[in-house]
């Protein structure tokens, strides 16, 4: 049986920022049937670049694995233009792609590269064989260092996503997760707090330990991660600065200190402490270090998550007999129950617009799956059927949910869209991956 209050002991050993190979590889397992057709012409490179630095290859990977695009590239294209002026419209007629992305990369010297890109609507305002200005949706030029080419590919993917689907993409975002790998003994794994691109590339260890680590949570500005570590025998909450590597302990209360979550302004952390016996919700001001208790009673209250407006937070409690989601109002100090479907709802995550809530759900007919509840209508939908899911977290654009699950005997990460149509897996090449968190 899954225990919704996590009490495992942790011990922090070292903070390090060592480059690591990509331990996760994003794989699309199901996408939408009405995926938007787009052609991506491989960018003409000034030199032979490794695939991970080929800007157009990154864009192909991003858009394909979003599940919302049907991508044509390579040998399936009628020509390989590098600019809008080189596109011969007549040669693209009949191709199952409404849009085409073209571009090129040139050297600017001193490890600098100039990248030009254009996005064209092939079926809007075209002459017989010439692209008209009205059909050019995007034209941009960037100058970046070699090491930034992959990041630029993600940025271009976000630009294309925004232009064609009318909302922000997630391709430039980061994820954090706990990686458990074989240690010196079979019964004592090594644990790493990992930070990676959304697709698992550029993974690096932000902290490591020979004892379990848990509950990573991104700050609103994406510069810090709060997490739980066992130092001095009891779990405490630390904050790691992703840029500088600085580590700071922020709680030292008696008993368990866990489940940190940032306030929307980044000035407070809500967390769980058992200093009075049962687990209750607290808030700590990160400047004054003043701690305020929020909930009372004999129930177990845990897993807080702020609403985007900062006026309330949701949390898991067994005060009604079984774990369910409740909302605490800072103004009135009142508590209201939010979930009623199923006998178990926990680990709430709120969408950036505050309209939807992802939860870990169980009912009498299934195991633990990811579900989403509309907070305006209370409509409740179960999105996964893995029966062994954990830790759902919303994406920065609110369209996807990242969670942990099992494949065979391995712990892996997965992604599902809020309508259940898109599924992706991020299996690790080594070790087990747990407790994901998605940057804002």
C-alpha positions as CSV (number, residue, x, y, z in Angstrom):
1,X,0.0,0.0,0.0
2,X,1.4,3.4,-0.9
3,X,2.1,5.6,2.1
4,X,1.3,9.2,1.3
5,X,3.4,10.7,4.1
6,X,7.0,9.9,3.2
7,X,9.2,9.4,6.2
8,X,12.4,7.7,4.8
9,X,15.6,8.9,6.4
10,X,18.0,10.9,4.2
11,X,21.6,11.9,4.5
12,X,23.3,14.6,2.4
13,X,26.8,13.9,1.4
14,X,28.0,16.3,-1.2
15,X,26.9,19.0,-3.6
16,X,28.5,18.7,-7.0
17,X,27.8,20.0,-10.5
18,X,29.4,17.3,-12.6
19,X,28.4,17.0,-16.3
20,X,26.7,13.6,-16.9
21,X,25.5,11.8,-20.0
22,X,21.8,12.0,-20.8
23,X,20.3,9.4,-18.6
24,X,16.8,9.8,-20.0
25,X,15.6,9.5,-23.5
26,X,12.2,10.8,-24.4
27,X,10.0,8.4,-26.4
28,X,6.5,9.2,-27.8
29,X,4.2,6.3,-27.2
30,X,0.9,8.0,-28.3
31,X,0.0,11.3,-29.9
32,X,-3.1,13.2,-31.1
33,X,-4.7,11.9,-34.3
34,X,-5.0,15.4,-35.8
35,X,-1.3,16.2,-35.4
36,X,-0.3,19.3,-37.3
37,X,1.7,18.5,-40.4
38,X,5.0,20.4,-40.7
39,X,8.2,19.9,-42.8
40,X,11.5,20.7,-41.3
41,X,14.4,21.1,-43.7
42,X,17.8,20.1,-42.2
43,X,19.6,23.3,-41.5
44,X,22.7,23.8,-43.7
45,X,25.7,23.6,-41.3
46,X,29.0,25.4,-41.8
47,X,30.6,22.3,-40.4
48,X,29.7,18.7,-39.4
49,X,28.2,19.0,-35.9
50,X,27.3,16.1,-33.6
51,X,23.6,15.3,-33.7
52,X,22.9,16.8,-30.2
53,X,24.1,20.2,-31.5
54,X,22.3,20.1,-34.9
55,X,19.6,22.7,-34.4
56,X,17.1,21.4,-36.8
57,X,17.5,17.8,-35.5
58,X,16.7,19.1,-32.0
59,X,13.5,20.8,-33.4
60,X,12.5,17.6,-35.2
61,X,12.9,15.7,-32.0
62,X,11.0,18.3,-29.9
63,X,8.0,18.7,-32.3
64,X,7.7,15.0,-33.0
65,X,7.8,14.0,-29.3
66,X,5.3,16.7,-28.4
67,X,2.7,14.5,-29.9
68,X,1.0,17.5,-31.6
69,X,3.0,17.6,-34.8
70,X,3.4,15.2,-37.7
71,X,6.9,16.0,-38.9
72,X,8.4,15.4,-42.4
73,X,12.1,15.7,-42.8
74,X,15.2,14.4,-44.7
75,X,14.6,12.3,-47.8
76,X,10.9,12.9,-47.7
77,X,11.3,16.5,-48.8
78,X,11.1,17.7,-52.4
79,X,14.0,20.1,-51.9
80,X,16.4,21.4,-49.3
81,X,16.1,25.2,-49.2
82,X,18.0,27.2,-46.6
83,X,16.0,30.4,-46.9
84,X,12.5,31.6,-47.9
85,X,13.8,32.8,-51.3
86,X,15.0,29.3,-52.2
87,X,11.5,27.7,-51.6
88,X,9.9,26.6,-54.9
89,X,6.3,26.5,-54.0
90,X,5.2,24.3,-56.9
91,X,7.5,21.5,-55.7
92,X,5.8,21.4,-52.4
93,X,2.2,21.0,-53.8
94,X,0.7,17.7,-52.7
95,X,3.0,17.3,-49.8
96,X,1.3,16.4,-46.6
97,X,2.7,19.5,-44.8
98,X,1.0,22.9,-44.5
99,X,4.1,24.5,-42.9
100,X,7.8,24.4,-43.6
101,X,10.8,25.4,-41.4
102,X,14.0,26.4,-43.1
103,X,17.3,27.7,-41.8
104,X,21.1,27.7,-41.9
105,X,24.1,28.0,-39.6
106,X,27.2,30.0,-40.4
107,X,30.4,30.7,-38.4
108,X,31.0,34.1,-36.8
109,X,34.4,33.2,-35.6
110,X,35.7,32.7,-32.0
111,X,33.3,29.8,-31.4
112,X,30.3,31.9,-32.4
113,X,27.6,30.8,-34.8
114,X,24.9,32.7,-36.6
115,X,21.6,30.8,-37.0
116,X,18.9,32.0,-39.3
117,X,15.4,30.4,-39.4
118,X,12.1,31.1,-41.2
119,X,8.6,29.4,-40.8
120,X,6.4,29.5,-43.8
121,X,2.7,28.7,-44.4
122,X,2.8,26.8,-47.8
123,X,-0.9,27.2,-48.5
124,X,-1.5,30.9,-47.7
125,X,-1.2,33.6,-50.2
126,X,1.3,31.9,-52.5
127,X,2.0,32.7,-56.1
128,X,2.7,29.9,-58.6
129,X,6.3,29.4,-57.5
130,X,7.2,32.1,-55.0
131,X,6.7,32.6,-51.3
132,X,4.8,35.8,-50.6
133,X,5.6,37.9,-47.5
134,X,2.2,37.3,-46.1
135,X,2.9,33.6,-45.7
136,X,6.1,34.0,-43.7
137,X,5.1,33.4,-40.1
138,X,8.5,33.8,-38.5
139,X,11.9,35.0,-39.5
140,X,14.6,35.3,-36.8
141,X,18.4,35.4,-36.5
142,X,20.4,34.3,-33.5
143,X,24.1,34.5,-32.6
144,X,25.2,31.9,-30.0
145,X,28.2,29.9,-28.8
146,X,28.7,26.3,-29.9
147,X,27.6,25.0,-26.5
148,X,24.3,26.9,-26.8
149,X,23.2,25.4,-30.1
150,X,21.1,22.7,-28.5
151,X,19.4,25.2,-26.2
152,X,18.7,27.3,-29.3
153,X,17.0,24.4,-30.9
154,X,14.7,24.1,-28.0
155,X,14.0,27.9,-28.2
156,X,13.2,27.6,-31.9
157,X,10.8,24.7,-31.1
158,X,9.1,27.0,-28.6
159,X,8.8,29.7,-31.2
160,X,7.2,27.4,-33.7
161,X,4.9,25.9,-31.1
162,X,3.7,29.4,-30.1
163,X,3.2,30.5,-33.7
164,X,1.2,27.5,-34.8
165,X,-0.6,26.4,-31.7
166,X,-1.1,29.8,-30.0
167,X,0.5,28.9,-26.6
168,X,3.9,28.5,-25.0
169,X,5.9,25.3,-25.5
170,X,7.9,23.4,-22.8
171,X,11.0,22.7,-24.8
172,X,13.3,25.1,-23.0
173,X,12.2,24.0,-19.6
174,X,14.1,21.9,-17.1
175,X,13.1,18.9,-15.0
176,X,14.6,17.6,-11.7
177,X,14.3,14.0,-10.4
178,X,15.9,11.6,-8.1
179,X,18.1,8.9,-9.7
180,X,18.9,5.7,-7.7
181,X,21.8,3.7,-9.0
182,X,23.6,0.6,-7.8
183,X,26.0,1.5,-4.9
184,X,28.8,-0.2,-3.2
185,X,26.5,-2.9,-1.8
186,X,23.3,-4.4,-3.4
187,X,21.2,-3.1,-0.5
188,X,22.5,0.5,-0.5
189,X,22.1,2.4,-3.7
190,X,23.6,5.7,-4.6
191,X,21.1,8.6,-4.9
192,X,21.5,11.7,-7.1
193,X,19.4,14.9,-7.4
194,X,19.5,15.3,-11.1
195,X,18.7,18.4,-13.3
196,X,18.1,17.9,-17.0
197,X,16.5,19.4,-20.1
198,X,12.8,18.5,-20.4
199,X,13.8,15.6,-22.8
200,X,16.5,14.2,-20.5
201,X,19.5,15.6,-22.2
202,X,22.3,17.5,-20.5
203,X,21.6,15.7,-17.2
204,X,23.9,16.6,-14.3
205,X,24.0,15.7,-10.7
206,X,23.2,18.6,-8.4
207,X,23.5,16.6,-5.2
208,X,24.4,13.0,-4.3
209,X,24.2,10.7,-1.3
210,X,24.5,7.0,-0.3
211,X,21.1,7.5,1.6
212,X,17.7,8.2,0.0
213,X,16.9,11.7,-1.2
214,X,13.4,13.1,-1.9
215,X,10.9,15.8,-2.8
216,X,12.7,18.2,-5.2
217,X,10.8,21.4,-5.8
218,X,11.8,24.2,-8.2
219,X,11.7,27.8,-7.2
220,X,9.5,30.1,-9.3
221,X,12.5,31.6,-11.1
222,X,14.0,28.2,-11.9
223,X,17.3,29.1,-10.1
224,X,16.9,27.0,-7.0
225,X,15.7,23.6,-5.9
226,X,14.4,22.8,-2.4
227,X,14.7,19.1,-1.4
228,X,14.7,16.9,1.7
229,X,17.9,15.5,3.1
230,X,18.8,13.6,6.3
231,X,21.6,15.4,8.1
232,X,22.0,15.0,11.8
233,X,19.8,12.0,11.8
234,X,16.4,13.7,11.1
235,X,15.0,14.9,7.7
236,X,15.7,18.5,7.0
237,X,14.9,20.8,4.0
238,X,17.8,22.3,2.0
239,X,17.8,24.7,-0.9
240,X,20.4,24.3,-3.7
241,X,21.3,27.2,-6.0
242,X,21.5,25.6,-9.5
243,X,23.9,28.3,-10.9
244,X,26.4,28.6,-8.1
245,X,26.1,25.2,-6.4
246,X,25.5,26.9,-3.0
247,X,23.6,24.8,-0.5
248,X,21.6,26.1,2.5
249,X,19.7,24.3,5.2
250,X,16.3,26.1,5.8
251,X,14.6,23.9,8.5
252,X,15.9,22.3,11.7
253,X,12.7,21.5,13.5
254,X,12.3,18.4,15.6
255,X,10.8,15.3,13.9
256,X,10.2,15.0,10.2
257,X,10.7,18.0,7.9
258,X,9.5,17.3,4.4
259,X,7.5,18.0,1.2
260,X,8.7,21.5,0.5
261,X,6.9,23.8,-2.0
262,X,7.6,27.4,-3.0
263,X,5.2,30.3,-2.7
264,X,4.5,32.0,-6.0
265,X,6.7,34.9,-5.1
266,X,9.6,32.7,-4.0
267,X,9.8,34.2,-0.5
268,X,8.4,31.4,1.5
269,X,8.4,27.6,1.6
270,X,5.4,25.6,2.8
271,X,6.4,22.2,4.3
272,X,5.5,19.4,6.6
273,X,6.7,18.9,10.1
274,X,5.9,16.4,12.8
275,X,7.5,18.4,15.6
276,X,4.3,18.2,17.7
277,X,3.6,14.5,17.0
278,X,1.4,14.3,13.9
279,X,2.4,15.8,10.6
280,X,1.1,19.4,10.1
281,X,1.6,22.1,7.5
282,X,4.0,25.0,8.2
283,X,5.4,28.0,6.3
284,X,8.9,29.4,6.7
285,X,9.9,32.9,5.6
286,X,13.2,32.5,3.8
287,X,14.5,35.9,4.8
288,X,13.5,36.0,8.5
289,X,13.4,32.3,9.0
290,X,10.1,32.8,11.0
291,X,8.0,29.6,11.0
292,X,4.2,29.6,11.1
293,X,2.0,26.6,11.7
294,X,-1.0,26.4,9.4
295,X,-3.1,23.3,10.3
296,X,-4.3,21.9,13.6
297,X,-5.9,18.7,14.8
298,X,-4.9,15.0,15.0
299,X,-5.0,14.2,11.2
300,X,-1.9,13.8,9.0
301,X,-1.6,16.8,6.7
302,X,1.1,16.7,4.0
303,X,2.1,17.4,0.4
304,X,1.3,21.2,0.3
305,X,1.0,22.9,-3.1
306,X,0.4,26.7,-3.5
307,X,-2.4,28.0,-5.7
308,X,-0.9,30.3,-8.4
309,X,-2.4,33.5,-6.7
310,X,-0.7,32.6,-3.4
311,X,-3.9,33.1,-1.4
312,X,-4.3,29.4,-0.6
313,X,-2.7,26.0,-0.9
314,X,-3.9,22.5,-1.4
315,X,-2.7,19.5,0.6
316,X,-3.3,15.9,1.3
317,X,-5.0,14.9,4.6
318,X,-6.6,11.8,6.1
319,X,-8.9,14.0,8.3
320,X,-12.0,12.6,6.5
321,X,-10.9,8.9,7.0
322,X,-8.9,8.4,3.8
323,X,-6.3,10.5,2.0
324,X,-8.1,13.3,0.0
325,X,-7.2,16.8,-1.2
326,X,-8.1,19.9,0.8
327,X,-7.6,23.6,0.3
328,X,-6.3,25.9,3.1
329,X,-7.1,29.7,2.8
330,X,-4.5,32.0,4.3
331,X,-7.1,34.8,4.7
332,X,-9.7,32.8,6.6
333,X,-7.6,29.9,7.9
334,X,-10.5,27.7,6.8
335,X,-10.1,24.2,5.2
336,X,-12.3,22.9,2.4
337,X,-12.3,19.4,0.9
338,X,-11.8,19.3,-2.9
339,X,-11.8,15.6,-4.0
340,X,-14.6,13.1,-3.6
341,X,-14.0,10.6,-6.4
342,X,-12.3,7.4,-5.3
343,X,-11.0,6.3,-2.0
344,X,-7.5,7.9,-2.3
345,X,-6.4,11.2,-3.8
346,X,-3.0,12.7,-3.0
347,X,0.1,14.5,-4.3
348,X,-1.8,17.4,-5.8
349,X,-0.2,19.7,-8.5
350,X,-2.0,22.8,-9.7
351,X,-1.9,24.0,-13.3
352,X,-0.3,27.5,-13.9
353,X,-3.6,29.1,-14.6
354,X,-5.1,27.6,-11.4
355,X,-8.0,25.9,-13.2
356,X,-6.9,22.2,-13.0
357,X,-5.5,19.9,-10.4
358,X,-3.5,16.8,-11.1
359,X,-3.7,14.1,-8.4
360,X,-2.5,10.6,-7.6
361,X,-5.8,8.7,-7.7
362,X,-7.0,5.2,-6.6
363,X,-10.4,3.7,-6.5
364,X,-11.9,0.2,-5.8
365,X,-11.2,-1.0,-9.4
366,X,-7.6,0.1,-10.0
367,X,-4.2,0.9,-8.5
368,X,-2.6,4.3,-8.4
369,X,-3.0,6.4,-11.5
370,X,-2.8,10.0,-12.5
371,X,-6.1,11.9,-12.7
372,X,-7.0,15.6,-13.3
373,X,-9.9,17.6,-11.8
374,X,-11.3,20.8,-13.2
375,X,-11.5,23.1,-10.2
376,X,-14.4,25.2,-11.7
377,X,-16.7,22.3,-12.7
378,X,-15.3,19.5,-10.5
379,X,-15.1,17.3,-13.6
380,X,-12.7,14.4,-12.8
381,X,-10.8,12.3,-15.4
382,X,-8.4,9.4,-14.9
383,X,-5.6,9.9,-17.4
384,X,-3.4,6.8,-16.9
385,X,-3.9,3.1,-16.3
386,X,-0.4,2.1,-15.2
387,X,-1.7,1.3,-11.6
388,X,1.8,2.1,-10.1
389,X,2.1,5.9,-10.7
390,X,3.6,8.5,-8.4
391,X,4.3,12.3,-8.0
392,X,2.3,14.0,-10.8
393,X,3.6,17.5,-11.7
394,X,2.2,20.0,-14.3
395,X,4.3,21.4,-17.1
396,X,5.0,25.1,-17.3
397,X,2.3,25.5,-20.0
398,X,-0.3,23.4,-18.2
399,X,-0.9,21.0,-21.0
400,X,1.2,18.1,-19.8
401,X,1.7,16.2,-16.6
402,X,5.1,14.6,-15.6
403,X,5.0,11.6,-13.3
404,X,6.9,8.6,-12.1
405,X,5.7,5.1,-12.9
406,X,7.0,1.5,-13.3
407,X,8.0,-0.4,-16.5
408,X,8.8,-4.0,-15.6
409,X,10.9,-3.8,-12.5
410,X,12.2,-0.3,-13.2
411,X,11.1,3.1,-12.0
412,X,10.8,5.5,-15.0
413,X,9.4,8.9,-15.7
414,X,6.4,9.5,-18.1
415,X,4.3,12.3,-19.5
416,X,0.6,12.5,-20.2
417,X,-1.4,15.3,-21.7
418,X,-4.3,16.8,-19.6
419,X,-6.8,15.3,-22.1
420,X,-5.1,11.8,-22.0
421,X,-4.3,11.8,-25.7
422,X,-0.6,12.1,-25.6
423,X,1.7,9.7,-23.8
424,X,5.5,9.8,-23.5
425,X,8.1,7.8,-21.6
426,X,11.5,8.8,-20.3
427,X,13.2,5.5,-19.4
428,X,16.6,5.8,-17.8
429,X,19.5,4.0,-19.4
430,X,20.8,3.1,-15.9
431,X,19.2,3.2,-12.5
432,X,15.7,4.1,-11.4
433,X,14.2,7.6,-11.7
434,X,11.8,8.9,-9.0
435,X,10.0,12.0,-7.8
436,X,10.1,14.4,-10.8
437,X,9.6,18.1,-10.7
438,X,9.1,20.5,-13.7
439,X,10.6,24.0,-13.6
440,X,8.3,26.9,-14.1
